[in-house]
Amino acid sequence: MDTTTLNNKRKKGRRDFSLLIYAVPFLVFIFIFRFIPLIGWSISVFEYKLGAKLWDLPFVGLKYFKYIIEDLPYIKSVLINTLGMSGLMLLNAPIAVILAIMLNEVKTRKAKSIVQTFSTLPHFVSMVIVYSLFYAMFSYGGAINEVLTSLHIIKEPLNILGNPDIAWPFQFFISVWKGAGWSTIIYLAAISGIDQELYDAGEIDGCGRFRKIWHITIPGIISTFLVLLLLQLTSLLNNGGLWEQVFVFMNPMIQENIEILSYYSYRMGIKMGDYSYATTMDMINSLISVMFLFGANAIAKKLRGDSLI
């Protein structure tokens, strides 16, 4: 090995070591706030009481796992709500792709900026403010009911926020309104990274706008789409932002229809005070999510021909 090659390897090693040093604060943060709290899983095998020390708690073994098995009829409906609503939220991804492609095709920069600004703005609005806005619009005395009744389109106000028959579509509508514009930014960035010469070559070959979208734009962003879809699949049970949405929009009339696993764990632990049961439920939830992660990665690996994680 000559001197030049050896010096280049040393420089590369020092650069890699510097990058690892930069990553240390983030690794420490993840260790403190992600791994150390896993010690709390130990209370699933103890009869935990608030304020008690771990070594003073009576050991109960798999007692709470048995309770979960006994509660399966109710947990089954909660799991259906979780998978159903989360599955609907996955439709945000293709909606964001379509919106990004449409925005990319808009040639007027000012119009494009206005649409992108207004579609992205809801992402930065607190979910509590979102609830206040939708309550003002869709409650019994809200603007929608006032307009419809004043125009004699309906005789009585509609119970939109408390109607179990439209609970899932309504929550999906809220999710799309709040999140689609933000996801569009990522896809627009991916589209901007596509080689412009491909579009020029397609135009020379006689491709119209739709053919260029189908044969150039979509293949160019498919890898980004798969990565984001993978991230969504990994949080299918943990629900991500859906937890906040369910929390603020929850009411007794639609609880059976929109109660998800994360809210169920919160209700059993914080509201009911059954911390050991809630911890066991959340632990199972996390383990199933890990299984979803590897399953989603296997699917993405087959689609792309390589590994995403």
Secondary structure as a PSIPRED ss2 file (coil, helix, strand):
# PSIPRED VFORMAT (PSIPRED V4.0)

   1 M C   1.000  0.000  0.000
   2 D C   1.000  0.000  0.000
   3 T H   0.000  1.000  0.000
   4 T H   0.000  1.000  0.000
   5 T H   0.000  1.000  0.000
   6 L H   0.000  1.000  0.000
   7 N H   0.000  1.000  0.000
   8 N H   0.000  1.000  0.000
   9 K H   0.000  1.000  0.000
  10 R H   0.000  1.000  0.000
  11 K H   0.000  1.000  0.000
  12 K H   0.000  1.000  0.000
  13 G H   0.000  1.000  0.000
  14 R H   0.000  1.000  0.000
  15 R H   0.000  1.000  0.000
  16 D H   0.000  1.000  0.000
  17 F H   0.000  1.000  0.000
  18 S H   0.000  1.000  0.000
  19 L H   0.000  1.000  0.000
  20 L H   0.000  1.000  0.000
  21 I H   0.000  1.000  0.000
  22 Y H   0.000  1.000  0.000
  23 A H   0.000  1.000  0.000
  24 V H   0.000  1.000  0.000
  25 P H   0.000  1.000  0.000
  26 F H   0.000  1.000  0.000
  27 L H   0.000  1.000  0.000
  28 V H   0.000  1.000  0.000
  29 F H   0.000  1.000  0.000
  30 I H   0.000  1.000  0.000
  31 F H   0.000  1.000  0.000
  32 I H   0.000  1.000  0.000
  33 F H   0.000  1.000  0.000
  34 R H   0.000  1.000  0.000
  35 F H   0.000  1.000  0.000
  36 I H   0.000  1.000  0.000
  37 P H   0.000  1.000  0.000
  38 L H   0.000  1.000  0.000
  39 I H   0.000  1.000  0.000
  40 G H   0.000  1.000  0.000
  41 W H   0.000  1.000  0.000
  42 S H   0.000  1.000  0.000
  43 I H   0.000  1.000  0.000
  44 S H   0.000  1.000  0.000
  45 V H   0.000  1.000  0.000
  46 F E   0.000  0.000  1.000
  47 E C   1.000  0.000  0.000
  48 Y C   1.000  0.000  0.000
  49 K C   1.000  0.000  0.000
  50 L C   1.000  0.000  0.000
  51 G C   1.000  0.000  0.000
  52 A C   1.000  0.000  0.000
  53 K C   1.000  0.000  0.000
  54 L H   0.000  1.000  0.000
  55 W H   0.000  1.000  0.000
  56 D H   0.000  1.000  0.000
  57 L C   1.000  0.000  0.000
  58 P C   1.000  0.000  0.000
  59 F E   0.000  0.000  1.000
  60 V C   1.000  0.000  0.000
  61 G C   1.000  0.000  0.000
  62 L C   1.000  0.000  0.000
  63 K H   0.000  1.000  0.000
  64 Y H   0.000  1.000  0.000
  65 F H   0.000  1.000  0.000
  66 K H   0.000  1.000  0.000
  67 Y H   0.000  1.000  0.000
  68 I H   0.000  1.000  0.000
  69 I H   0.000  1.000  0.000
  70 E H   0.000  1.000  0.000
  71 D C   1.000  0.000  0.000
  72 L H   0.000  1.000  0.000
  73 P H   0.000  1.000  0.000
  74 Y H   0.000  1.000  0.000
  75 I H   0.000  1.000  0.000
  76 K H   0.000  1.000  0.000
  77 S H   0.000  1.000  0.000
  78 V H   0.000  1.000  0.000
  79 L H   0.000  1.000  0.000
  80 I H   0.000  1.000  0.000
  81 N H   0.000  1.000  0.000
  82 T H   0.000  1.000  0.000
  83 L H   0.000  1.000  0.000
  84 G H   0.000  1.000  0.000
  85 M H   0.000  1.000  0.000
  86 S H   0.000  1.000  0.000
  87 G H   0.000  1.000  0.000
  88 L H   0.000  1.000  0.000
  89 M H   0.000  1.000  0.000
  90 L H   0.000  1.000  0.000
  91 L C   1.000  0.000  0.000
  92 N H   0.000  1.000  0.000
  93 A H   0.000  1.000  0.000
  94 P H   0.000  1.000  0.000
  95 I H   0.000  1.000  0.000
  96 A H   0.000  1.000  0.000
  97 V H   0.000  1.000  0.000
  98 I H   0.000  1.000  0.000
  99 L H   0.000  1.000  0.000
 100 A H   0.000  1.000  0.000
 101 I H   0.000  1.000  0.000
 102 M H   0.000  1.000  0.000
 103 L H   0.000  1.000  0.000
 104 N H   0.000  1.000  0.000
 105 E H   0.000  1.000  0.000
 106 V C   1.000  0.000  0.000
 107 K C   1.000  0.000  0.000
 108 T C   1.000  0.000  0.000
 109 R H   0.000  1.000  0.000
 110 K H   0.000  1.000  0.000
 111 A H   0.000  1.000  0.000
 112 K H   0.000  1.000  0.000
 113 S H   0.000  1.000  0.000
 114 I H   0.000  1.000  0.000
 115 V H   0.000  1.000  0.000
 116 Q H   0.000  1.000  0.000
 117 T H   0.000  1.000  0.000
 118 F H   0.000  1.000  0.000
 119 S H   0.000  1.000  0.000
 120 T H   0.000  1.000  0.000
 121 L H   0.000  1.000  0.000
 122 P H   0.000  1.000  0.000
 123 H H   0.000  1.000  0.000
 124 F H   0.000  1.000  0.000
 125 V C   1.000  0.000  0.000
 126 S C   1.000  0.000  0.000
 127 M H   0.000  1.000  0.000
 128 V H   0.000  1.000  0.000
 129 I H   0.000  1.000  0.000
 130 V H   0.000  1.000  0.000
 131 Y H   0.000  1.000  0.000
 132 S H   0.000  1.000  0.000
 133 L H   0.000  1.000  0.000
 134 F H   0.000  1.000  0.000
 135 Y H   0.000  1.000  0.000
 136 A H   0.000  1.000  0.000
 137 M H   0.000  1.000  0.000
 138 F H   0.000  1.000  0.000
 139 S C   1.000  0.000  0.000
 140 Y C   1.000  0.000  0.000
 141 G C   1.000  0.000  0.000
 142 G C   1.000  0.000  0.000
 143 A H   0.000  1.000  0.000
 144 I H   0.000  1.000  0.000
 145 N H   0.000  1.000  0.000
 146 E H   0.000  1.000  0.000
 147 V H   0.000  1.000  0.000
 148 L H   0.000  1.000  0.000
 149 T H   0.000  1.000  0.000
 150 S H   0.000  1.000  0.000
 151 L C   1.000  0.000  0.000
 152 H C   1.000  0.000  0.000
 153 I C   1.000  0.000  0.000
 154 I C   1.000  0.000  0.000
 155 K C   1.000  0.000  0.000
 156 E C   1.000  0.000  0.000
 157 P C   1.000  0.000  0.000
 158 L C   1.000  0.000  0.000
 159 N C   1.000  0.000  0.000
 160 I C   1.000  0.000  0.000
 161 L C   1.000  0.000  0.000
 162 G C   1.000  0.000  0.000
 163 N C   1.000  0.000  0.000
 164 P H   0.000  1.000  0.000
 165 D H   0.000  1.000  0.000
 166 I H   0.000  1.000  0.000
 167 A H   0.000  1.000  0.000
 168 W H   0.000  1.000  0.000
 169 P H   0.000  1.000  0.000
 170 F H   0.000  1.000  0.000
 171 Q H   0.000  1.000  0.000
 172 F H   0.000  1.000  0.000
 173 F H   0.000  1.000  0.000
 174 I H   0.000  1.000  0.000
 175 S H   0.000  1.000  0.000
 176 V H   0.000  1.000  0.000
 177 W H   0.000  1.000  0.000
 178 K H   0.000  1.000  0.000
 179 G H   0.000  1.000  0.000
 180 A H   0.000  1.000  0.000
 181 G H   0.000  1.000  0.000
 182 W H   0.000  1.000  0.000
 183 S H   0.000  1.000  0.000
 184 T H   0.000  1.000  0.000
 185 I H   0.000  1.000  0.000
 186 I H   0.000  1.000  0.000
 187 Y H   0.000  1.000  0.000
 188 L H   0.000  1.000  0.000
 189 A H   0.000  1.000  0.000
 190 A H   0.000  1.000  0.000
 191 I H   0.000  1.000  0.000
 192 S H   0.000  1.000  0.000
 193 G C   1.000  0.000  0.000
 194 I C   1.000  0.000  0.000
 195 D C   1.000  0.000  0.000
 196 Q H   0.000  1.000  0.000
 197 E H   0.000  1.000  0.000
 198 L H   0.000  1.000  0.000
 199 Y H   0.000  1.000  0.000
 200 D H   0.000  1.000  0.000
 201 A H   0.000  1.000  0.000
 202 G H   0.000  1.000  0.000
 203 E H   0.000  1.000  0.000
 204 I H   0.000  1.000  0.000
 205 D C   1.000  0.000  0.000
 206 G C   1.000  0.000  0.000
 207 C C   1.000  0.000  0.000
 208 G C   1.000  0.000  0.000
 209 R H   0.000  1.000  0.000
 210 F H   0.000  1.000  0.000
 211 R H   0.000  1.000  0.000
 212 K H   0.000  1.000  0.000
 213 I H   0.000  1.000  0.000
 214 W H   0.000  1.000  0.000
 215 H H   0.000  1.000  0.000
 216 I H   0.000  1.000  0.000
 217 T H   0.000  1.000  0.000
 218 I H   0.000  1.000  0.000
 219 P H   0.000  1.000  0.000
 220 G H   0.000  1.000  0.000
 221 I H   0.000  1.000  0.000
 222 I H   0.000  1.000  0.000
 223 S H   0.000  1.000  0.000
 224 T H   0.000  1.000  0.000
 225 F H   0.000  1.000  0.000
 226 L H   0.000  1.000  0.000
 227 V H   0.000  1.000  0.000
 228 L H   0.000  1.000  0.000
 229 L H   0.000  1.000  0.000
 230 L H   0.000  1.000  0.000
 231 L H   0.000  1.000  0.000
 232 Q H   0.000  1.000  0.000
 233 L H   0.000  1.000  0.000
 234 T H   0.000  1.000  0.000
 235 S C   1.000  0.000  0.000
 236 L C   1.000  0.000  0.000
 237 L C   1.000  0.000  0.000
 238 N C   1.000  0.000  0.000
 239 N C   1.000  0.000  0.000
 240 G C   1.000  0.000  0.000
 241 G C   1.000  0.000  0.000
 242 L H   0.000  1.000  0.000
 243 W H   0.000  1.000  0.000
 244 E H   0.000  1.000  0.000
 245 Q H   0.000  1.000  0.000
 246 V H   0.000  1.000  0.000
 247 F H   0.000  1.000  0.000
 248 V H   0.000  1.000  0.000
 249 F H   0.000  1.000  0.000
 250 M C   1.000  0.000  0.000
 251 N C   1.000  0.000  0.000
 252 P C   1.000  0.000  0.000
 253 M C   1.000  0.000  0.000
 254 I C   1.000  0.000  0.000
 255 Q H   0.000  1.000  0.000
 256 E H   0.000  1.000  0.000
 257 N H   0.000  1.000  0.000
 258 I H   0.000  1.000  0.000
 259 E C   1.000  0.000  0.000
 260 I C   1.000  0.000  0.000
 261 L H   0.000  1.000  0.000
 262 S H   0.000  1.000  0.000
 263 Y H   0.000  1.000  0.000
 264 Y H   0.000  1.000  0.000
 265 S H   0.000  1.000  0.000
 266 Y H   0.000  1.000  0.000
 267 R H   0.000  1.000  0.000
 268 M H   0.000  1.000  0.000
 269 G H   0.000  1.000  0.000
 270 I H   0.000  1.000  0.000
 271 K H   0.000  1.000  0.000
 272 M C   1.000  0.000  0.000
 273 G C   1.000  0.000  0.000
 274 D C   1.000  0.000  0.000
 275 Y H   0.000  1.000  0.000
 276 S H   0.000  1.000  0.000
 277 Y H   0.000  1.000  0.000
 278 A H   0.000  1.000  0.000
 279 T H   0.000  1.000  0.000
 280 T H   0.000  1.000  0.000
 281 M H   0.000  1.000  0.000
 282 D H   0.000  1.000  0.000
 283 M H   0.000  1.000  0.000
 284 I H   0.000  1.000  0.000
 285 N H   0.000  1.000  0.000
 286 S H   0.000  1.000  0.000
 287 L H   0.000  1.000  0.000
 288 I H   0.000  1.000  0.000
 289 S H   0.000  1.000  0.000
 290 V H   0.000  1.000  0.000
 291 M H   0.000  1.000  0.000
 292 F H   0.000  1.000  0.000
 293 L H   0.000  1.000  0.000
 294 F H   0.000  1.000  0.000
 295 G H   0.000  1.000  0.000
 296 A H   0.000  1.000  0.000
 297 N H   0.000  1.000  0.000
 298 A H   0.000  1.000  0.000
 299 I H   0.000  1.000  0.000
 300 A H   0.000  1.000  0.000
 301 K H   0.000  1.000  0.000
 302 K H   0.000  1.000  0.000
 303 L H   0.000  1.000  0.000
 304 R H   0.000  1.000  0.000
 305 G C   1.000  0.000  0.000
 306 D C   1.000  0.000  0.000
 307 S C   1.000  0.000  0.000
 308 L C   1.000  0.000  0.000
 309 I C   1.000  0.000  0.000
